[in-house]
């Protein structure tokens, strides 16, 4: 194959069936970060990111449902919307976050959101936070997030007195697990 002048056009280069690069300086397998592209031998930023893959959060299938409070039920009434203690990832660090739609809450009514965590196995839940929402909500979509836990997280909704009509609070919760 003849040597090309440095001013060869692309069409001239591609007109030959075989081509050899000459005058290349540096490592031929260098990625954009300037490291050897071999995953195992990297040492800089990219290597740290690759190593981090082993400890990245994984998102479980969301838990979606409805917590229902009928006017005819006995009160106070509590509905557990999530309990992670029996999940396959119990024993690994995890958090729960997501949404509860409080748009059905009416004036004169209140609902309490209670958070529990277990720091021991077997699971022994202890309450660590509680929030009460009263009356119709001008911003009805509640976002919640828990503290990290290993053995279990539980979230409950409680109404202390009967609502004026049946109430259904939809929720969508995501469990993030550190693998």
VOGU-3710 file (C-alpha; in Angstrom, 3 decimals, decimal comma):
1> xxxxxxxxxx> 0,000/0,000/0,000  1,465/3,398/-0,894  2,112/6,092/1,702  -0,469/8,861/1,629  0,555/12,462/1,856  -0,770/14,135/4,980  -3,234/15,992/2,760  -5,024/12,910/1,399  -8,780/13,204/1,168  -11,094/10,769/2,908
11> xxxxxxxxxx> -12,140/9,338/-0,451  -8,495/8,614/-1,312  -7,908/6,880/2,029  -11,065/4,768/1,754  -10,285/3,745/-1,812  -7,771/1,167/-0,490  -8,931/-2,170/0,926  -6,356/-2,116/3,739  -5,007/0,860/5,597  -2,353/1,284/8,283
21> xxxxxxxxxx> -2,171/4,198/10,656  1,306/5,657/10,963  2,652/8,499/12,999  0,155/7,895/15,844  1,426/9,128/19,192  0,126/8,037/22,567  -1,693/4,875/23,553  -4,001/3,487/20,889  -6,583/2,439/23,539  -7,046/5,749/25,308
31> xxxxxxxxxx> -10,548/6,824/26,240  -11,810/10,391/26,639  -10,525/10,624/30,206  -7,002/9,810/29,069  -6,901/6,357/30,659  -6,272/2,928/29,275  -9,678/1,700/28,129  -9,188/-1,705/29,797  -11,705/-1,729/32,700  -9,479/-3,677/35,043
41> xxxxxxxxxx> -6,404/-1,489/34,683  -7,965/1,979/34,980  -6,954/4,023/37,982  -8,654/7,421/37,729  -12,157/8,806/37,686  -13,593/6,215/35,324  -12,206/3,349/37,387  -13,787/4,821/40,527  -17,140/5,065/38,736  -16,893/1,483/37,535
51> xxxxxxxxxx> -16,034/0,292/41,039  -19,030/2,239/42,372  -21,398/0,159/40,228  -21,218/-2,576/42,861  -22,772/-0,201/45,424  -25,289/1,713/43,349  -28,904/2,106/44,368  -31,341/-0,188/42,696  -34,969/0,789/42,410  -37,478/-1,905/43,278
61> xxxxxxxxxx> -40,872/-2,148/41,593  -43,004/0,656/43,054  -45,653/-0,229/45,597  -48,901/1,361/44,524  -52,218/1,161/46,223  -55,003/2,890/48,061  -55,477/3,354/51,793  -59,236/3,345/52,358  -61,136/4,805/55,292  -64,891/4,190/55,217
71> xxxxxxxxxx> -67,190/6,420/57,233  -68,710/3,240/58,728  -65,344/1,816/59,949  -64,326/1,762/63,620  -62,007/4,626/64,570  -59,214/5,271/65,189  -58,198/3,267/62,125  -54,642/2,604/60,927  -53,575/1,355/57,498  -50,008/0,171/56,848
81> xxxxxxxxxx> -49,017/1,294/53,361  -45,545/-0,298/53,368  -43,542/-2,652/55,551  -40,144/-3,608/54,129  -39,234/-6,196/56,782  -40,413/-9,156/54,722  -38,925/-8,020/51,421  -36,147/-9,879/49,630  -33,777/-6,967/50,255  -34,348/-6,876/54,026
91> xxxxxxxxxx> -30,912/-6,906/55,610  -29,529/-4,456/53,035  -29,507/-0,703/53,458  -32,625/0,823/51,904  -34,908/3,866/51,951  -38,493/4,455/50,922  -39,736/7,542/49,140  -42,795/8,391/47,152  -46,142/10,083/47,076  -49,445/10,041/48,907
101> xxxxxxxxxx> -52,394/11,859/47,351  -54,248/13,710/50,126  -56,733/15,404/47,782  -59,682/13,557/49,357  -58,974/15,022/52,805  -61,831/17,417/53,647  -62,154/20,347/56,043  -62,600/19,097/59,602  -60,690/15,862/58,923  -57,095/14,912/59,642
111> xxxxxxxxxx> -54,750/12,081/58,773  -51,519/11,136/60,501  -48,473/9,696/58,709  -46,233/7,677/61,058  -42,749/6,390/60,237  -41,140/3,390/61,949  -37,718/1,767/61,635  -36,118/-1,372/63,016  -32,404/-1,406/63,772  -32,388/-5,035/64,932
121> xxxxxxxxxx> -33,210/-8,456/63,574  -35,689/-9,895/64,439  -37,609/-6,759/63,507  -38,694/-4,539/66,392  -40,203/-1,326/64,993  -39,784/1,972/66,819  -41,526/5,190/65,835  -39,168/7,960/64,730  -41,430/10,520/63,018  -45,057/11,520/62,790
131> xxxxxxxxxx> -46,818/14,206/60,776  -50,488/15,216/60,857  -52,303/16,845/57,942  -55,602/18,578/58,647  -58,380/19,956/56,461  -58,450/20,126/52,673  -54,924/20,464/51,326  -54,037/23,246/48,886  -51,023/21,142/47,845  -52,483/17,629/48,127
141> xxxxxxxxxx> -49,587/15,585/46,707  -47,424/14,693/49,694  -43,845/13,576/49,010  -42,288/11,489/51,739  -38,865/10,033/52,274  -37,556/7,874/55,076  -34,260/7,591/56,839  -32,087/4,668/55,721  -32,665/1,333/57,404  -31,341/-2,192/57,199
151> xxxxxxxxxx> -33,974/-4,440/58,772  -37,229/-2,675/58,103  -39,181/0,491/57,414  -42,900/0,823/58,007  -45,232/3,695/57,132  -48,782/3,932/58,440  -51,718/6,252/57,828  -54,108/6,832/60,738  -57,422/8,643/60,986  -58,515/9,155/64,593
161> xxxxxxxxxx> -62,149/9,911/63,783  -64,539/8,898/61,055  -64,462/11,022/57,902  -67,676/12,678/56,726  -67,648/10,316/53,715  -65,559/7,355/52,556  -61,970/8,413/51,814  -59,363/6,734/49,609  -55,774/7,938/49,594  -53,732/6,670/46,650
171> xxxxxxxxx> -49,997/6,158/47,108  -46,942/5,264/45,040  -43,809/4,326/46,974  -40,328/3,467/45,724  -37,777/1,414/47,618  -34,155/2,204/46,873  -31,724/-0,505/47,884  -27,954/-0,244/48,228  -26,716/-3,523/46,771
//
